[in-house]
């Protein structure tokens, strides 16, 4: 898990979602409320809500949840962006 200082300031949500989709997540654009969307890890049906603007502190929290549910690391996500 990278530290917060190693993460980018703002990340493009579209690129993040494409990378997560390539890793096996299901992206549900209507699953969140308002401008949020939901990603689902199909093996255990756990979901994570992704906001429209992914700031550094939000990305850190999201990565913790992604690793916990799917064991996909930040390096794996960066490779597919």
N, C-alpha and C positions, 0 to 999 in steps of 0.2 A: 504494500500500500504506500503510494507516494505521500510525502508531506504536502501541506497546503501550499508551501512556497514553490514546489515543483510543478504544480498544476497551472494551466493557462488561466488568464484572467477571466475572459468570457469565451465560451465555446459555442459554435453554431449548433443549434439543436437538431437541425436536419442531418448534418453529418454524424452527430452522435447517434441518432436513431437508426441511420443506415448501417453504421458499424455494429450496433447492438443486434439489428436484424440479421446481419451476416453471421453473428455469433450464435444465433438460434432463438433470440427473443421474438415474441409476437408483439407487434406494435398496434395498439388500438387508439386511433386518433379521437374517437368519440367517447372513450372510457373515462377521461378526466373531466373536471368541471371547468368551464370557461376556456382559457387558452392552454390548459394543461392536457397532456395525453398520458396514456398508461402503457407500460410494457409488462409483458407477462412471460415468466420463465415456465415453459410447458411441462417440464419434468415434475415440478411440485406445485404448479398453478399459483405461485406467489407473484404478486404484482407490485410495481413501483410506479409512482406518479412522477412525470417529468414536467417541470414548468417550461413556459415559453422561453424565458431568459435564464440561462444556466450560468450563474456566477460561480466563482471559485469555491465559496463556502458551500453552495448547494451541490456542486459537482463532487466535493469531498464526501458529503453525506450520501449522495447517490452511489458513488463507488463502493462505499462501505456496504450498502444494501446489496448491490450487484454481486460483490464478492461473497457475501454471506449466503445468498440464494443460489448462485450459479458457479462459483469459483472461477469466474472470468476476471482477469486482472486488467489494470489500466494499460499495461503494455499490449495486451491482446486487443483492446479497444483502439489504441493508437495505431496499431498496424493496419487496421481495416478502415481507417478514416481517409 
